[in-house]
């Protein structure tokens, strides 16, 4: 591919707006939900984050691929995005850790992308009209009629109501060993987990038993864990009834619980709160979040299109009254979206953002310590 | 926590005169701070000696002290004003050092003044090299291996330990002053010797060389609640070894993975906490080993810096403004983001564009100076450009520089198969200079592999490939059979200017532009919004790009477009930005929507708060026309103001008018009448005014004929110049030949002007307004140095000291005649010279001049505002009672009017010759000063003493004075020296000067010149270097080679001993010393003079 003789490509939105550009990555066609992320570093982590499954990711940062890809920064075993939109892909890799160029990697993983479009115009469109379905058509598919392309886009699966965790979760359980002396065992539900999360847990002396999404509670409880963790993941939390039920049983058993992102939405649902779809979501590495208890502002990495509907302010009794009082522990300062929940009567908390970051700032890694402290403080009487 | 209720008044210290390493970015930051503090209801007391700043406008503070930034002076201000707090972090190193001095001397404690936004211990942990190293290590970061030294013995021992090459860095200096790279012991002795002296703690640090590593900066902010955010990352394209102020830099950083970036961020946050920066901004510099990723923390600035100004403009996050709010009690989450209005300031900006900064150098002013870029900053200004990718931003920034050949010439290539050529190119790649980027392109265009270019230059291969891509597109443009629309679009997306494309296609630029417009290939304008489009921006801060969607909103009110002055350079700096900012204020008050176009990130004009709309764009015809087109499509446009930003926009006026743009104020025809020699001669002849005899030469022979006709000495210079570029006084045909040979750009299009040089003339500067009917003389300034020294470098006084009413009347009449003759509408600056009672007109500038802010502050009348209103059709009569006084003008000031003295600040200490000597520090017709200060008081001696102190020439009140003057000045020397001895000074002189003094009955010790000294005898130079003199007077002769006193002046400059090089300056200094001996300086705010 070169600037001078590009392979044509077009990105078509479900509302009919189209952006013509150059093919990037694999050629062909792809459909998904178009979302933008404002992170300026960390495209390799983004591409391998299972939460982006089913989405066509628009990078607002114009230069992508500059540092190539390396063997260390993948966040999972796959490249999950449905499509990739960049303005200026790099043809030269410059980084001492790089092992391959980004475009070669995308081609190997069959990721269809588009480059050379007005990504800012696209971003503003998505901001104003909300995340929507889109398709990228490149090579021969770029020549399809507009109507056919729009038709293909409109026939794609909508994100609202979609259950996607089964498509990204691990097939088999696996264990990430604790680093140093083992202090605790945690069962981590892989709903699309990023490798940074077990690494952060393990670094605190936690042995992480990663289990598939559908794992029944009985199997979890048989492992006699010190805590249960629910990861991030793609899709609509409203379509995760099984996981919600598992969380309720964890809470009833008094097992310390920590959830991130999708895990936060599921804790919310387990407590009886609703969830809703944000217009265009929060995706980036610069999102300010207020930790209500400390008053501190943390700059967080976020990637979510849905959020929990819970009252900000004084603690309330959870709609699911058996779990007692709960408070919104973290608030997004840009738009006052619920970014974290803390139960006062059961040992459980969760955050909507990504304390494991990767990519993003490390401001909130203390939450993993909070989880460890919660497990350490767990009264012996509640231990199995 | 919201604003503190225990603070009622705050003292803000500015940064004083513009010097290399500390430019108008601190006017930008200080102005923001003053605005914030006042809007929060605090009484603001400001001290800053620089009259060309917006912050010293009387309406920016409650009490504005245009007084020297000197601890004793500030103590007087504190004693008088009794502020509750002192905010020292927004005036650069100058303000910070002054605040530390006030703290250490106990003044702050004595008057119960709280330092806010800073903590002295934290400043010391941040700036003291050893303490900082300990901080870095305590948070798990790494520093370069280093040794702290307090003496030359320490230095030599340290070098033995670390090995060469070594970096030498003095503590507590700014802009890397005194630092350098030593390859051997001789280098080391020189650099470290100076550094030990320059550092206020006599401390230097020797460090392992990390030359060639990738260099980064982070701009961080912290609030009292310990929230820390990183506002911006900046990557230096030039690797470690070139001062960041002299490097091409990019924001955001582009060649780091997230892991590496986050590691840098973690270290930065840990450092700012450990150092304990109280509240506000700080800047941390890092080096990254390109082979291993090892990160080293280089240094930090615990204050708002040049880089923070750049970061503010690059991101839209106003660091100084937020720092001021944090200092008075707010936390980051309590402050709204101005751009989105709905989100808080506690976030980290996300960029969806690339900002490129390129420094602007002035080596042509210092031909003897070594142009190698090192860790000592040498640039005098900078430009920034925004683009949707690196390449387009780079090209835009290059054309913003406005230097001949500043753009890439894509057509040149060399034959790298020739080993000599290859070796030459490789050597140039390895040697950082202002032009290295051109060598990079040349090497890549000629087929040198990226890896080879990297191996020589250590410029990251990613950037090299970006430059290669520019070349490939240029080659495609040049090589295509026809310029298709697709190719043209690609060329414009890539960032090529119409000029470059036209050259590549061997077309006329106008024709190319016509084709481009016919094909509908036009730029769109995107918005700097801090958030990459995530939230709607409320602030129209735009940059151009060739893409789909423009974000310029329609408007109803009529707009005026004001063209700024581009990068700071010697001769065109902050003074012009001042006038442009005033124009936006006046036009906004008059109901217009103001639109600013400029590319200088250091300025107030490019603050998005200044004009209603800001276009961060180069000031070329192409870029300005496109802004005009975009704004014309958005709503009615009254026209474009070209006369306030100096020579840059003035040079565009004719082309803009020819293209159908309404040029407001002075018309191109009037500009021609003033600037074209022949036409101006006609204007003078009609008015019965006289210019010094002159002629125009295109060859040496012609020049000699003219010179002999009008008589030596003559002043020679190229036509159409700014700031006296390439001017010289020559005394005979031999010197004339030397000049003509060195003036490379002489041609029939670019002739050389030969003027009779008026010896012993008094130079007079006038700034006036003309509305077509009436003239308003803003002020008449008398120069202290005689004619022949560039007006920008000469001290001057307002009102004039020695000119009689008859002369003043002739000046007024002459001014009126020239105003009418040229037909300017707005500001006019005229330089006169009075010789043997004949008034000569030296030149007229049909625009705002460098002295407009000084005159405005000295007289209390804001001339630039008046000029802007005249440009939109107001009259002088109509402005009386508002912008202009009810009656009278600036040439009729009463006897009790305060005396204002302007003194220039010169950068000689920054520059060294290739063999390490200081460059000569004499004044001449070529302007070399970077900035100016004002001293204002009730009489001249006091005002002059303040001006000198403000310019860091602290006049002694006792001690020893060395004098050495040329024969022709010896007679004039006697009286001032006599006064010095009467005042108790000891006089030391060279033999010739001592003999003359002795005959007048003045005792003077004789001292040997350096080449006369015998073995073991101390020469003048030895005495100067060991600070044996409190004042050095060296007046070089006219005819004789000036090299004679060069060593003396160089030694004084390097040793930072006050140096006077004219007898006029000595006389003024003597009167000032007399006033200093009798009473201490008293301080008075501008508001009190009014």
Interface residues (C-beta under 8 A of the other chain):
Chain A: X3 X4 X19 X36 X38 X39 X40 X41 X42 X44 X45 X60 X61 X62 X63 X66 X67 X70 X72 X73 X87 X88 X90 X91 X92 X93 X94 X95 X96 X97 X117 X118 X119 X120 X121 X123 X124 X127 X284 X285 X286 X287 X288 X290 X295 X296 X297 X299 X333 X334 X335 X357 X358 X359 X360 X361 X362 X363
Chain B: X225 X226 X227 X229 X230 X252 X254 X255 X256 X257 X258 X259 X261 X262 X265 X266 X269 X290 X291 X292 X293 X331 X332 X333 X342 X343 X344 X346 X347 X348 X349 X350 X351 X352 X353 X354 X388 X389 X390 X450 X460 X461 X462 X464 X465 X469 X472 X473 X476 X490 X494 X526 X531 X532 X533 X534 X535 X536 X547 X548 X549
